[in-house]
C-alpha cells in the first residue's frame, strides 16, 4: 500500500469519526432537553415518559453513529499501520478523534482509552514527511 493510499484511508477514517462527535453532541443535547422538560412537569408519570423517550432517542442516535465510527477507526488504523500515513497532523487529529469515544461508557471509553494509549506509545513514529 502506498503512502497516498494510506493518507486517503486516514482522511476517510477521520471524516467518519466526525459522526461519533456529532452523535455525542446530539445525545447530550437530547438528554439535556429531556431533563429541562422534566422541570416543567409536576407529574411523575409524565416525567418518567419524558426520560424514557429521551434515553431511547439518544440510543437510537448511537446505533447509527457508533458503527460508522468503528468503520472509521478500522480505516484510520489501516492507513496508519499499512499505509505509513504517519505525519504529525495524523497523530493530533487521531488523538482528537478518540475524545468523543470516551463519552460512550463502557465500550466507547475502552475504545478511546486503547486508542489514546496506542497513539501515545507510538508518537515518535509520527514525524514530518518530506
C-alpha positions in Angstrom: 0.0 0.0 0.0 1.4 3.4 -0.9 1.6 6.4 1.4 -1.0 8.2 -0.7 -3.5 5.3 -0.3 -2.7 5.4 3.4 -3.5 9.1 3.6 -6.8 8.6 1.8 -7.8 5.9 4.2 -6.8 8.1 7.2 -8.8 11.1 5.8 -11.9 8.9 5.3 -11.4 7.3 8.7 -11.1 10.8 10.3 -14.2 12.0 8.5 -16.2 9.0 9.8 -15.0 9.9 13.3 -17.0 13.1 12.9 -20.1 11.0 13.1 -19.1 9.9 16.6 -18.7 13.5 17.6 -22.0 14.6 16.1 -23.7 11.6 17.8 -22.2 12.5 21.1 -23.3 16.1 20.8 -26.8 15.2 19.8 -27.0 12.6 22.6 -26.1 15.1 25.2 -28.5 17.7 23.7 -31.4 15.2 23.7 -30.8 14.2 27.3 -30.4 17.8 28.4 -33.6 18.7 26.7 -35.3 15.8 28.5 -34.2 17.0 31.9 -35.3 20.5 31.1 -38.7 19.2 30.1 -38.9 17.3 33.4 -38.6 20.6 35.3 -41.7 21.9 33.6 -43.9 18.9 34.7 -45.2 18.1 38.1 -46.4 14.7 37.2 -44.1 11.7 38.0 -45.7 9.6 35.3 -45.1 12.1 32.6 -41.5 12.8 33.8 -40.8 9.1 33.5 -42.2 9.1 30.0 -40.0 12.1 29.1 -36.9 10.4 30.4 -37.6 7.1 28.7 -38.3 8.9 25.4 -35.1 10.9 25.7 -33.0 7.9 26.5 -34.5 5.9 23.6 -33.8 8.7 21.2 -30.2 9.0 22.4 -29.6 5.3 22.0 -31.2 5.5 18.5 -28.6 8.1 17.6 -25.8 5.9 19.0 -26.9 2.9 16.9 -26.2 4.8 13.7 -23.1 6.8 14.7 -21.1 4.2 16.5 -20.9 1.6 13.6 -19.8 4.4 11.2 -17.2 5.4 13.8 -15.9 1.9 14.1 -15.5 1.6 10.4 -13.6 4.9 10.5 -11.3 3.5 13.3 -10.5 0.5 11.1 -9.7 2.7 8.1 -7.7 5.0 10.3 -5.7 2.1 11.8 -5.1 0.5 8.3 -4.0 3.9 6.9 -1.5 4.5 9.8 -0.1 1.0 10.1 -0.2 -0.4 6.5 -0.2 2.9 4.6 2.5 4.5 6.7 0.5 7.7 6.9 2.3 9.0 10.0 2.6 12.7 9.6 2.2 14.9 12.8 -1.3 16.1 11.7 -2.5 12.4 11.6 -1.3 11.9 15.2 -3.1 15.0 16.5 -6.3 14.5 14.6 -6.4 10.9 15.6 -5.9 11.9 19.3 -8.8 14.4 18.9 -10.9 11.6 17.3 -10.5 9.5 20.4 -12.1 12.0 22.7 -15.7 11.5 21.7 -15.4 7.8 22.2 -14.6 8.4 25.8 -18.2 9.6 26.3 -19.8 6.3 25.3 -19.4 4.3 28.6 -18.3 1.5 28.9 -17.3 0.1 25.4 -16.6 3.5 23.8 -14.5 4.5 26.8 -12.4 1.4 26.4 -12.0 2.0 22.7 -11.0 5.6 23.3 -8.5 4.7 26.1 -6.9 2.0 24.0 -6.6 4.4 21.0 -5.1 7.1 23.1 -2.6 4.7 24.8 -1.6 3.2 21.4 -1.2 6.6 19.8 0.9 7.9 22.7 3.1 4.8 22.8 3.8 5.3 19.0 4.1 9.1 19.0 7.7 9.0 17.9 6.7 7.3 14.6 4.7 10.4 13.6 7.3 12.6 12.0 7.1 15.3 9.4 7.4 13.7 5.9 9.3 15.3 3.1 
